[in-house]
Amino acid sequence: MYRFDEYDPACRSPLGALPQGTPLSLTLRYQRGYCRVASLIWRRDDEEEHELTLNWQATIGGDDIFSTKLLPDQAGLYWYWFRIETAGGSFIIDRDGPGDISQAPYQFTLYARNLTTPDWIKGGVMYHIFVDRYAKGGARERKMKPGSVLRSDWGGMPHFRPDSEGITHNNDFFGGNLEGIIAKLPLLAEMGITCLYLSPIFEADSSHKYDTGDYLKIDAGFGDEEILRRLCTIAAERGIRVILDGVFSHVGINSVYFNKYDQYPSVGAYQSLNSPYSSWFIFDDWPEKYLCWWDILLLPTIDKHDHSYREFITGPNGVIEHWMDYGIAGWRLDVVDELPDAILNPLCAAARRKKADALVIGEVWEDASNKMAYGVRRHYLLGGQLDSVMNYPLKDGIIAYLREGKVDYLARVLDELTQNYPKAVLDSLMNILGTHDTMRILTVLGGGDFPQTREEMSEYQLSTEQLTRGKALLMIAAALQFTLPGFPCIYYGDEAGMEGGADPFNRYCYPWGKEDSQLLAWYRRLAEIRHALPVFKEGNYRLAAAREGLFAFTRGEGDDAVLIMANIGTEPAVLSSPLFAEFTRERITGTERVKPGVVANGVAIYTKRSNCHERD
């Protein structure tokens, strides 16, 4: 009866998010003679609705063609749907199809015309390091906070059992530090890494450091300020930049700001309402009842609207500027949903005051273009705030494709990302397969039914058959991670074949000397290909096929274009179309035919020319 496909340029042009000043053309087809009036209804987020009558253009193939153009001038998130008037009555058309009211309107993103993202991250490869578990270095005596446990069994099981009060303290340390990272910089450079993302390094009680004790001190167990400066300097000499994890939503109960256990000489908010930090926290009944992060008493929540806290973090010589002066290239912002615009805007501005090309990435688990947090629509990606976000939707799409064969789901994820995100943001997406908050990707891809309790997780290990399957699928997953829009972020040890369930079993020590050589070689090969082909920096994405286990797409245009094919189906998958013939002249990895089944060569990358790159 009607046809409108928001992902079809014949219906919506241009596709994707739009810069201010770009007209949007919308075309609706309706069976000839049935539609008396077709209207477009649109609004900017929660503002008032506007209605335009679509213009009849022609009758083609039995359909009446209606179209119109929109030219909104204010950056923001826009929603639209259609109203159809027929002899039988009036009804609405949106993503859910015909209905009485619009329940699922179509979306388009209009962003600031001056929006840019740092050029240096595009085409690069990021490496995420959980500092205590990556590498030990230096001969300095390790300084430990009271109650800490220094482990001598590198690679042992992290403490995971709670104490008698049900609290898991995460207070055991294996000795990884900043000097250990410095020692591994040659290996990281050989892997093709261009950016290091470090888990929190500021003073804190726990091994994970998300319970900040002092924002202006490097944890003594990790090093000191000058070692951080040296890390940034030596890394830069090898073409590697460093970004830090910014945890500005909450602090530790044992911090200079809260100071429940009186371990700091200054007066914390727990000790006195006259503390200079008392306004940073929200007390229901001082001092014992206070707002805490996810009801975890060890993590008092910060009132981000407090002026003194905002100035401390974002003001002149504040935390952001302070650490930028030590040579870091930017920040990954933890739980950015909990940072209101009142602090997020000046925070991003502070980073760019110090370095115009500072990278600011946010932790968002959903589509960040239309994210609602605490009842407020967020505008992370319209210009002036985040450069981009962690790409959890892509992670979920890749896993659904490889574990369950849901190739349509993966294709739709890519449709939505390319449609909703500004191109500069899309090219700067942090493509992850796993993080310190998720199960190890090898375990996810190789395993079946996963254990639920921590005791069960502590004993869970892939069987030989599961490991073989997991590795084969991981090689496909990594190839997609490296070649789809955005930049890959490797969680330390994924490239070495590390297994593990949820926290803390995803935080084992890096297995130095016991790495999986096949996976290491594969990740290095993918990095080589990524660096050799500029198309992976900003090349356009186009879906070529998504059917029966086959997922194929192109990046770029003309002679520089690249074709990527992955197959997990039970039959050989070959694109017999002219598109495939264009690319078979040069094969840089994988196999001539993408073989069926779960095999290591279930992915292939083709170019139209060698690009001076050695081929298999």
N, C-alpha and C positions, 0 to 999 in steps of 0.2 A: 504493500500500500504506500509506504514512504521509505525514503533512504536518507540517512544522515550518519556519517561515520567521522567522528572527530579526529581520527588518525589518518584520514584520506585527504590529500591536498585538493581533490576535486570538490570536497565538501567544506574544508576549512583551509584557508591560505592567508599567510604562511603558517606552517605547523610550528609547534614549539612555543616557548615563552617569548614575549615580544618586548623590545625596548620602547620606551615612550616615543610617540610620534609615528608609530607603525600602524597603518590601517589593517583591520582584520576583516577578511571577506568570508562570509558564510553562505553556503548554498544548500538548499533543501529540495529534494525531488519528491513529488507526490503524484499518485496515479491520476492520469489525465481526467479532468472534468469533475473530480470529487472535492477538491479543495477550493472553497470560495475565497477565503482570506487566510494568509499565513503571516504570523507575527513573530517577532523576536522579542523576548523579555530578558532584560539583563540588569545587573546591579553590581556595584562594587562592594564586595563582602556584605556587611550588614546594613548598608545604606539603602535608600529608597529604590524601588524598581522603576525601570524605564521600558517603554514598549515602542517598537518600530514595526511598521508594516513592511513585509518583504516585497520586493518588486518581482513581478512575473517577467521572466526573460525569454522563454521559448518552450516549445513542446518537443521533446526528444525521446524517441523509442517508447512512446506511450506514457511518458511522464511529463508533468508540468514542472518547470524549473523556476524556483524562487530564490532570490538572493538579496543580500544587503551588505553594507560595510559599516564597521564600528571604528571610531577613532577616539577612544577615551584618552584623556590627557594626564590623569593622575596615577602614579605608580600604585599598584596594589593587586589584590586577588579579586578576580571577577568571575561571576557566575552567570550562565545564560541557559535558556530553554526556549521551546517554541510553543505557540498557541495556534491550533488549527481550527478553522471554522468550516463546517461542512453542512450539507442539507440535514444531516441527522443530529447536528449539535456541535458543541465545542469541546475540545480536549487538549491536554498538554502532552508534549513529547520531550523526554529527557533521557538520561542514561538507562533508566528503568523501562523505557518504552512508553506507550500511550497510557494516560491516566488522568485523574481529575485534578490533581495538584502536582507540583514539582517536588519530588522527594529526593532526587539525585541529579541536580543540575550539572551541566558541562562546566568545565573550568578553563580559564586561561589566565596566565600570569603576565602582568605588565610591570616591567622593572625599570629602574632609573637608567636613563640613556647613557650615563657616565659609569655604569657598573663595570668594574674590571676585577680580575683575580690575579694573584701572583703568577707570573709567567714561569718562574723557575720550577714550580712543582709539577707543571703539566709535562707529561712524558717521563716523569721520574718514577722512582721506586722507593717506598717508605718501609722502614723496619721498626716494629714496635717492641721495645725492650722493657720487660719487668725487671727492674734493676737488680734486686737482691738475688735473682735466680739466673742471671745471664753469664757473668764471668767475674772472677776475682782477679785483682791486680794490685801491685804496690806492696811495699813492705811495712807500711805504717801499722801501728797497733790499732785495732778496731775499737772505737769507743761505743759502748753500749749503754742504753738507758736502763734505769732500774727495772727489774722484772723481765728483761729480755733474755732469750736463750740463744746462745751462739752455737750453731750446729757444725760439726766437723765431718759429717757424712754427706758430702756433695752428691745430690741426686736422691737423697732419702725422701721418705714420705713426709710432706709438711704436716705439722700438727693440725688436726681438724676436730678433735673432740672438745666439747664445751667444758667449762669448769662446773663446780657444784651449783653455781647460780645460773647455769645455762648460757654463759657468755663464752664465745670463741674469741680469743684475744689476738690471734695472728701475730704472736710475739716471738716466733722462732725465725732465726736469720741464718742463711747459708753463706753469706759473705760476698755476694756480688756487689760491685761498686763502680764508680765512674772510671777509676783507673783500669779496671778490667775491660770496660768498653773501649778505652783508648788503645789498649793492647790488641784489641780485635779489629781495629779500624782497617788494617790492610785486608783482612778477610772480607769485611763488609764491603769495601771498595771493589774487591774482585767479584763479589756477588752482584755488583751493579747498583748497590744502594746509593741513593742520592739524598735521603733525609732520614734522620733518626727521630722517632717519637719515644720519649722516655716517660714511663710511669712516674708518678709524683716523687720528687727528690727532696722536698722540704722536710725539715725536722718533724718527726712524728713517732709515736710509740710502735705502730704496727709495721709489719714487713711490706704491706701494700701502700702505706703512706697516704691513704685517703682520709686519715684522721689528723689533719695538719696541726702541728704544735706551734710552729713559728714560720710564717710566710717569708721571712727575711733571712732564714738560715738554711743552708744545705744540711741535710742530716749527716751527723758526724760519721755514721757508719758507711755512708756513701762517698764522703770526701769533704771538700770545702769549696768556697767560691772560686779560688784560683784554679782548682782542678777542673771545675766546670768551664772556666774561661779557656784553659788549655785544651779541653776536649773540643770545644767549639772551634778553636783555632786550628788544631791538627786535623779535625774532620774537614774543615773548609779547604785545607790544602789538598785533600783528596776528593774534592767536589761533593762533600756531604754536609748538609745543614742539620741543625738540631732544633727540635721544638719540645716544649715542656708541657706537662699535664697541669692545667689550672683547675684547682678544686675550690671554688669560691661560693659554694652553696652551704657548706657546713664546715666545722672544725672538730678537733678532738676534744674530748672532755678534759684531757690532760694537756691543755695548751696554755700559752701565755695569756690568751684572751679569756678563757673560762677558768682554768687553773683550779679544778676541784681538789686535786691532791697536793696543792701547795708546793709544787716542784719548781715553780718559777718565782723569782724574787719580787716581781711586780704583783699588783692586786688584780685578780681576775673577776669576771662578772659573778662567778659562784661565791666569791668571798665577800663581796660588798656591792651594794647598789650604787656606791660612789665610785666604783671602778670606771676608768675611762672607756671600758669595753662593755659596760652594762647595757647600753642602748643597742648593742649589736644583737642581743638575744631577746627572745620572747618568753617571759615567765608567766605561767598561770598562777603559781604560788612559789615565790622565791624562797629558797634557792633550789628546792628539790624537784619542782614540777616545771619543766621547760619544754619548749617545742624542739623535737629532735628529728633527724632525718630517718624516714621510714620507721619511726618508733624505735630506733636503735639508740639507747641511752648514751652510748659512747660517742655519739655524733650530734652535738647540739647544732641546730639549724641557725643560720645567720639571717637576720632581718636585712634583706638586700636593699630596702628602701631607706635604711639609716644613712644619713649624710656622712657621718664620720667614717663609717665603713667604706662607703663608695669612694670617698677621697683617699682613704688608705690604699685601696686597690688600684684606682684608676687616675688619681690626681697626679700633679707634678711630683716626680721622684717617688711615686707610689710603687706598689709591688710589680705591676706590669712593666713600667719604665725601668725599674731597678734591674730586673733580670734581662731585659733587652740589652742593657749596657754590657752584660757579660758575654754577648755574642750570639745569643739564641736567635732563631729565625722566626719564631712565632709560638702559638699556643694551640693546644687541643683543650677545649672547655668541657669539663665534666658536667653531666646533667644540666646542659645549657637551658633546658626547659624551665629550670627553677631560677634562672637569672632574668628578671624583668628588664624591659627596655631601659629603665632608669639606671641600671648598672651596665647592661650589655652594650648600649651605645657608647658611653664614655670608655668602656674597657677596650672595645675594638679601635676607637679613636686613639687611645693611649698607645697601643701597639704600633699604629701607623705613624704616630708622631715621631717615634724613634726610628722606624724603618718603613719606608713607603711600601715596600713589598713584603711586609710581615704577613705570615699565613695565620689565619684564625679559623679553626675547624671546630664545629660543634658536635657534641654527642646527641644525636637525634635518631630514634629507632624507627620512625615512620617516615612517610612522605613529608619532608620539611617545608614544602611549598604551601601546604594548607594545614599545618600543624596547629592544633588547639592545645593549650596548656593552662590548666587552672582557670578555665573559662574564658581565656583570652586568645584571640587569633595572633599567632606570631608571624613576623615579617622578616625572617632571617635572611632571605635571599633576594630581596628587592634592591639592595644597594645600601652600603654604609654599616652593615652589621657583619654577619659571617661571610667568609669566602666560600665555604661549602660545609658539608656535613659528612659524618660516617655513613657509609652506604649499607645500612642493615637491610633495606628492601632487596637489594641485589644479592646479598648473602643468602637471604631466605629463598629467593628465586632459584639460585644455583643449586642449593641443597634440595629443593623440591623437585627440580629437574633430574638431578643425579640419583637421588634416593627413590623417588616415586614416579619418575618418567613424566612429570608435569611440564612438558615443554611449552604448552600454551601459557602456563602461569609465568614462566620465565620471560616469554615474549611480551606478555602484558606488562610485567614490571618494567621492561625496557621501554615500552611504549609510553608508560606514564612518566618515567624519569625524563625521557627526551622531550616529552610534551610539556611538562610542568616546570622544569628547571631552566633558568637562563643558561645559554650555551657556555658561558664562562664558568658558571657554577658546575655544570655537568662535567666539564673537562677537568675540574678540580675535586671531584668526588673521591672520598677516601674509601676505596673498594676493599672490603675486609671479607675474610672467610671465617675468622675467629678472633676473639679478643680475650682479655683477662676476665670478662664477664660471661663468656660462653664456653661450651664444651670445645675441646680440641676438634678441629675439622676432620682429622684423620679418624678419630673415634666416631664422629657423627656419620661419616660416609661409609665406614666399614662395619659399624655395629648394627645390631638388630634392636631388640627391646633393651632399653637402657635402665640401669638400676636407679632407684629413687632415693634411697637413704645414703647418708655419707659412709656408713660402714660398708654398704654394698659397693659404693663407688670406689672405695679405697682398695678393693680387691678386683675391680673390673679391668680386664685386659682383653684386647682383640685376639681371637684365635688366629691360627696361621691362615686359614681360608679368609677370614674377615680382613686380616691385614693385607692380603693380596688384593682383595676387592677394594679396600679403602685406598690403597696406594694408587691403583689404576684410576679410580674416580677422582682422587685428589689431583692427579696430573691433568685431568680434563678441567677440574674446577680452577686450578691455578692458571691454566691457559686462558680461560674466560676472564678471570680476575685481572690478568695482565693486558688483555686486548680489548675489553669493553670500555666505554667512555669512563674517564676518571683515571686515578693512579692506584696501583696495587699497594696495599699495606700488609706486609707479612708479619704475623704475630710470631715472635721469636720461637724458633724450634719447629714450626710447622714444616719448614724446608728440610728439617733433619729427621722428620718422622716421629715427632713426639705425640704421644697419646694422652688422654686424660678427660675426665668428666668435668662437672661444674666445679666452681671455686670450692676448695683451693687445689683441686686435682688438675686444673688447667695451668697451674703455676709451678710445675716441677722445675728443677734445675736443667739448664741446657746440657745435653748429653755429649760433652766434648769427648772426641775419640770414639764415639759410638753412633755417629750420625748415619742415616741411611744415604749411601753414596748415590743411589739412583735418583732419589728425590732432590738431593743437593745439585746434581748435574742438571736436572730438569729445570729447577728454578734459575740456575745461572744461565741456561740456554734461553729461557724466556726473557730474562733481563737483557741479554745480548740482542735478541730480536727487537725488543721494545726500544732500546737505544739506537739501533741501526735504522729503524723505520720511523721517520718523523710523523707519519700518519697517526701514530698512537698518541701524539701530543694533543691535536685538536681535530683530527679527521672526523667527518660526519659518520654517524652510525646508520646503517640501513639493514633491516631484516631481509634475509634471502630465503630462508625456509625454517619452518617450525612444525614438524610432523613426525609421528612414529619414531620418536627417539632422536631425530635429526634436528639440530639447532645450528643454523648457518647465518652469517651476517658479514657485511663488508664495512670497512672503515676507509674513508677518503674517497677521492675522485680520480678519474683518468688513469694515467700510467702509474701513479703513486698509490692507487687503491690496493687494499689487502682483503683477501677472503679468508674467513675462519670458519671451519666446519667441525662440529662435534657430533658424535653418534654413540648412543647407548642402546640402540635398537637391536633386534634379533636378525635383521637383514642388512646386507651391504647398503650403504647410503652414498649415492653419488649424484650430484647435481648435473643432470644431463642438459640443462638449459644453456643457451649461449653465454650466460653469466659465468658458469663454471669454465667453459672453454677459454674464456678470456684470461683465466688465471693459471691454467695448467702449464704454462710455459716455464714458470719458476716455482719450485717448492722449497721452502726453507726449513720446514720441520714436519714431523708426522709422516703420513704415508700417502701414496698416490691415490688410493681409495681409502676412505675412512671406514675401517673394518667394523663389523658388528660386534655386539657384546661388550662386556666390561673388560677392556684391554688397555694397556698402557698407550697404545698408538690410536686411541679412539678420538683423537683430535688432530687436525692438520691446519697449517697456515700456509697460504699461497700468496705469492706476489706476481706481478706482471714482468718484473725484472729483478735481477739479482741484488741490486743496490749495494754491490761490492761486499756482499755478505756470504760467508761460507755456507753451503747447503749440506744437508745430510746425504 
